[in-house]
Amino acid sequence: MYRDKIVELEKWKNSNNRKPLIIRGARQVGKTWIMKEFGEKYYDNIAYINFDGNTRMNILFEKDFDLEKIIEGLKIESGVNIEQEKTLIILDEIQENPEALKALKYFYENANQYHIISAGSLLGVAMHQGTSFPVGKVDFMDLMPLSFFEFVEAIGEEQLAKLLKNNELDLIWVFNEKIKRLLKLYYYIGGMPEVVESYVQNKDLVEVRELQKKLLYAYEQDFSKHAPPNIVPRIRQLWNNIPTQLAKENKKFIYGLIREGARAREYEIALSWLIDCGLIYQISRVNNCKVPLSAYQDFSAFKLYLLDVGLLTAMAGVDAITLLEGNTIFNEFKGSLTEQYVICQLKQCTKLDIFYWSSDTGKAEIDIITQIGKNNIPIEVKSTENLQSKSLKSFVEKYKTKINVRTSMSDYRKDDWIINIPLWSIGKIEDIVKIS
């Protein structure tokens, strides 16, 4: 399995101002795997240390920040002779050792010749619990589930993945029927590495669903293990309510649908906890189309999406036949899955800030709006080949936006006022906008 983030890690290794790197991401997105894979490809050896339940490392880091002693301790713990520039030091589950997290500052300032990567599934949460964080002394990389491009490559379609990644639009259309089938498959399987690997090995969609359910159960166990006991019930309520909220025609998150009479202030901490864990994406509303979009956020209105489209199908109980064969009963929720997919691709393949727009009356809405270069770009999401874009057209007439995008099951095309980007290429939106 190949992850595109390997390229980003290679740039980090060769940077003149390299800092200790922290990989952020939800549980089971492949943080440990990518650190070890990178180390095996680009270093002579790896010194791997896992802080989860490791009392020896607690003692090592609590004494002081004598870096020579720490390096000696890491050598003994890992069983590897750590050589400057040649050894990758991996500090896994670093959120379990706040003193080790603090020590990254001193490695950057006084021993930058050592290459250090760390990761933690709940690092975002740990940072809010009194942890002294080395602000400005570390680099970050966010890791998410496999994108559609990575999924296509992982299941053995390397040449097709190459076409998609290279954005070869003049050839992609030739294979659009095959790509559509793979896209539906991705909606069901998603990009969680263990789930994708299972499908690659066994081609068993029943096993895929069982693994997804186990992952969802593991996340719920994490709520009880790591969150303050008084907010665990609210975390569960909010988490389990997301598929219901996305099934609505208006997907704005409404607390009153969690339970009758629920208020925002009751769920603020639970919401922050899920966001910090990397389990959900919060997409805020903007009420204008001026630059910068972030200045026009309406913080009281937002939508919530899961970190992975496959996990959404599992939580919603969508079966494989319904999804893969396009059952008409499924049409309404298919739009929600498509939005979920597009949000995930933009998060996985770009660093764009994502919002949505709706009119003050709520009668008109644009699914996604983002800024690329100097342009604010509205994006209308279509689950089928329906090319009607009434809401988008009225938005363009109101705000006079220069670049407008519809993403659908149709092939690439550029009209006078709109660019249609196939759903399978939406992760390349920045490149496509440049050439259109």
SVG drawing of the C-alpha trace seen along z (x, -y; Angstrom):
<svg xmlns="http://www.w3.org/2000/svg" viewBox="-38 -41 64 55">
<polyline fill="none" stroke="black" stroke-width="0.4" points="0.0,0.0 1.3,-3.4 0.5,-6.7 1.0,-10.0 2.1,-11.6 5.5,-9.8 6.4,-12.6 5.7,-15.2 7.8,-13.2 10.7,-13.1 10.5,-16.9 10.6,-17.1 13.7,-14.9 15.6,-17.1 14.4,-20.5 17.1,-22.9 14.9,-24.0 13.7,-20.5 11.9,-20.3 10.7,-17.3 7.5,-16.2 4.2,-15.3 1.7,-13.3 -1.8,-14.0 -4.8,-11.8 -7.6,-9.6 -7.0,-6.1 -6.4,-3.5 -5.6,-5.9 -2.1,-4.4 0.2,-6.7 2.4,-3.9 2.6,-2.2 3.6,-5.3 6.3,-6.2 7.8,-2.8 7.5,-2.6 9.2,-5.9 12.0,-4.9 12.6,-1.7 12.8,-3.5 14.8,-6.5 17.0,-5.7 19.6,-3.1 17.7,-2.1 14.7,-2.9 14.5,-3.4 10.9,-2.7 9.5,-3.6 5.8,-3.2 4.8,-5.3 1.5,-3.5 1.8,-1.9 5.6,-2.3 6.6,-3.2 10.4,-3.1 10.0,-5.9 8.0,-7.9 10.9,-7.7 13.4,-8.5 11.7,-11.8 10.6,-12.9 14.1,-13.3 15.4,-16.2 16.0,-17.1 19.6,-15.9 19.4,-14.9 22.5,-12.7 21.0,-10.6 17.6,-10.5 19.3,-9.3 21.1,-6.6 17.8,-5.5 16.2,-5.4 19.0,-3.3 18.5,-0.8 14.7,-0.8 14.7,-0.3 17.7,1.9 19.1,-0.3 22.3,-2.3 21.0,-5.7 23.2,-7.6 22.7,-11.2 21.1,-11.8 21.0,-8.0 18.5,-6.8 14.8,-7.7 13.6,-8.0 9.8,-7.2 8.0,-8.2 4.6,-6.6 1.5,-7.4 3.4,-10.4 0.3,-11.9 0.8,-9.3 4.0,-11.1 3.6,-14.9 7.3,-15.3 8.4,-13.6 6.2,-16.0 7.8,-18.9 11.3,-17.4 10.7,-17.9 11.4,-21.6 14.9,-20.9 15.7,-18.4 14.9,-21.2 16.9,-23.8 19.9,-21.8 20.1,-18.5 18.5,-19.1 20.8,-16.5 18.5,-13.8 15.5,-13.0 12.4,-12.6 8.8,-11.7 6.1,-11.3 2.4,-10.5 -0.6,-10.2 -4.2,-9.2 -5.6,-11.6 -3.0,-14.3 -5.5,-17.0 -7.3,-16.1 -4.1,-15.7 -3.1,-19.3 -6.2,-20.6 -5.5,-18.9 -2.7,-21.0 0.0,-19.6 3.0,-22.0 3.2,-22.1 6.3,-23.0 4.7,-25.8 6.8,-26.8 9.3,-24.1 7.7,-21.2 6.3,-20.6 2.9,-19.0 1.5,-16.6 -2.2,-15.5 -2.9,-11.9 -6.3,-10.8 -7.9,-7.7 -6.8,-6.8 -8.1,-9.1 -9.9,-7.7 -6.6,-8.0 -4.8,-6.0 -7.6,-3.4 -7.6,-2.8 -3.8,-2.2 -4.1,0.0 -6.6,2.4 -4.2,3.0 -5.2,0.4 -1.9,-1.4 -2.1,-2.7 -5.6,-4.0 -4.5,-5.7 -1.6,-7.2 -4.0,-8.7 -6.1,-10.2 -3.2,-11.6 -1.6,-13.1 -4.9,-14.6 -4.8,-13.3 -8.4,-14.4 -8.1,-13.5 -7.6,-9.8 -9.6,-9.5 -12.9,-9.9 -12.2,-6.7 -12.4,-4.7 -15.2,-6.6 -17.5,-3.5 -14.8,-1.6 -14.0,-4.5 -17.7,-4.9 -17.8,-1.3 -14.7,-1.9 -16.1,-5.1 -19.2,-3.2 -17.0,-0.6 -15.0,-3.3 -18.2,-4.7 -18.8,-1.4 -15.2,-0.4 -13.8,-3.9 -10.2,-4.5 -9.4,-3.1 -6.2,-1.2 -7.1,2.0 -10.5,2.2 -8.9,1.5 -6.2,4.1 -8.9,6.7 -10.7,6.1 -7.4,6.3 -6.6,9.7 -10.1,11.3 -12.5,9.3 -15.1,10.0 -17.6,7.1 -19.1,8.8 -15.7,8.9 -15.3,5.2 -18.5,4.3 -17.5,6.3 -14.1,4.5 -15.9,1.2 -18.2,2.1 -15.2,3.1 -13.6,-0.3 -16.7,-2.2 -17.0,-0.1 -13.3,-0.9 -14.0,-4.6 -16.8,-4.4 -14.6,-2.6 -12.1,-5.4 -14.8,-7.8 -15.1,-6.0 -11.4,-5.6 -10.2,-9.1 -13.0,-11.6 -14.2,-13.1 -16.9,-10.8 -19.5,-13.5 -19.4,-14.2 -19.1,-10.7 -22.9,-10.2 -23.1,-13.5 -20.2,-12.5 -22.0,-9.2 -25.3,-11.0 -23.7,-13.5 -21.5,-10.9 -24.4,-8.5 -26.7,-11.3 -24.5,-12.4 -25.9,-10.0 -29.4,-11.2 -28.4,-14.8 -26.8,-14.2 -29.9,-12.4 -31.9,-15.6 -32.5,-17.7 -31.0,-20.6 -27.9,-19.1 -27.2,-21.9 -26.6,-20.3 -29.5,-20.8 -28.9,-20.0 -32.6,-19.5 -32.5,-16.4 -30.1,-14.7 -32.8,-14.9 -35.8,-17.1 -34.8,-20.4 -31.0,-20.0 -29.0,-23.2 -25.6,-24.0 -23.9,-24.8 -24.7,-21.2 -22.7,-19.7 -19.9,-22.2 -17.2,-20.1 -18.4,-16.9 -18.2,-18.5 -14.7,-19.9 -13.6,-16.5 -14.7,-14.7 -13.1,-17.3 -9.8,-17.2 -9.7,-13.4 -9.9,-13.8 -13.1,-11.8 -15.3,-14.5 -15.1,-17.5 -17.0,-20.7 -17.9,-22.8 -19.1,-26.2 -21.6,-28.4 -20.5,-31.7 -23.0,-34.4 -21.0,-36.3 -18.6,-35.6 -15.9,-38.1 -12.2,-37.4 -11.3,-36.0 -14.2,-33.7 -13.1,-33.0 -14.1,-36.5 -17.7,-35.8 -18.3,-32.6 -21.6,-32.1 -20.3,-30.0 -23.9,-29.1 -24.5,-27.2 -22.4,-24.2 -22.5,-20.7 -20.7,-17.7 -19.1,-14.9 -17.3,-11.7 -13.6,-11.2 -14.4,-8.4 -17.2,-7.8 -17.0,-4.0 -17.7,-4.5 -20.7,-6.6 -22.2,-3.8 -21.5,-1.4 -23.1,-3.7 -26.1,-4.3 -26.5,-0.6 -26.3,-0.9 -25.8,2.5 -23.5,3.3 -26.2,4.3 -28.2,1.1 -25.1,-1.0 -23.3,0.8 -26.4,1.5 -27.9,-1.9 -31.3,-1.0 -33.7,-3.9 -34.8,-3.7 -31.3,-4.9 -31.4,-8.1 -32.0,-10.5 -29.2,-9.3 -26.8,-9.0 -26.6,-12.8 -25.4,-12.7 -22.7,-10.1 -21.6,-12.1 -21.2,-15.3 -19.3,-13.2 -17.0,-11.8 -16.3,-15.3 -15.5,-16.7 -13.1,-13.8 -11.3,-14.2 -10.8,-17.9 -9.5,-17.3 -7.2,-14.4 -5.9,-15.9 -5.7,-19.6 -5.1,-22.1 -8.0,-24.3 -10.3,-25.8 -13.8,-24.6 -17.1,-26.3 -20.7,-26.2 -23.0,-29.1 -26.7,-29.6 -29.0,-32.6 -30.3,-34.2 -33.7,-32.8 -32.3,-29.3 -34.0,-28.8 -30.7,-28.8 -27.6,-26.9 -24.2,-26.1 -22.8,-22.8 -19.1,-23.9 -17.3,-27.2 -13.5,-27.6 -10.8,-30.0 -8.2,-29.0 -5.6,-31.7 -7.5,-35.0 -10.8,-33.5 -13.7,-32.3 -15.0,-29.2 -18.5,-27.8 -18.8,-24.0 -22.1,-22.3 -22.2,-18.6 -24.3,-16.2 -24.6,-12.5 -25.6,-11.6 -25.2,-13.0 -27.9,-15.7 -26.3,-18.9 -29.0,-21.3 -27.5,-24.0 -30.2,-26.4 -28.8,-27.3 -25.3,-27.7 -26.5,-29.9 -28.4,-32.2 -25.4,-32.4 -23.1,-33.4 -25.6,-36.0 -25.6,-37.5 -21.8,-37.4 -20.3,-37.5 -17.8,-34.7 -15.4,-34.1 -14.7,-30.4 -17.7,-28.1 -17.5,-24.3 -20.1,-21.5 -18.8,-18.0 -20.9,-15.1 -20.8,-11.7 -20.4,-13.5 -17.0,-13.9 -14.9,-17.0 -16.4,-19.9 -16.0,-23.7 -18.9,-25.9 -19.0,-29.7 -19.6,-30.1 -19.1,-26.7 -16.6,-23.8 -17.8,-20.3 -15.2,-18.2 -15.9,-14.5 -16.4,-13.3 -13.3,-11.0 -11.1,-14.0 -12.4,-16.5 -9.2,-15.9 -7.3,-17.6 -9.5,-20.7 -6.6,-23.1 -4.8,-21.8 -8.0,-21.6 -9.0,-25.2 -5.5,-26.4 -5.7,-24.7 -9.4,-25.5"/>
</svg>
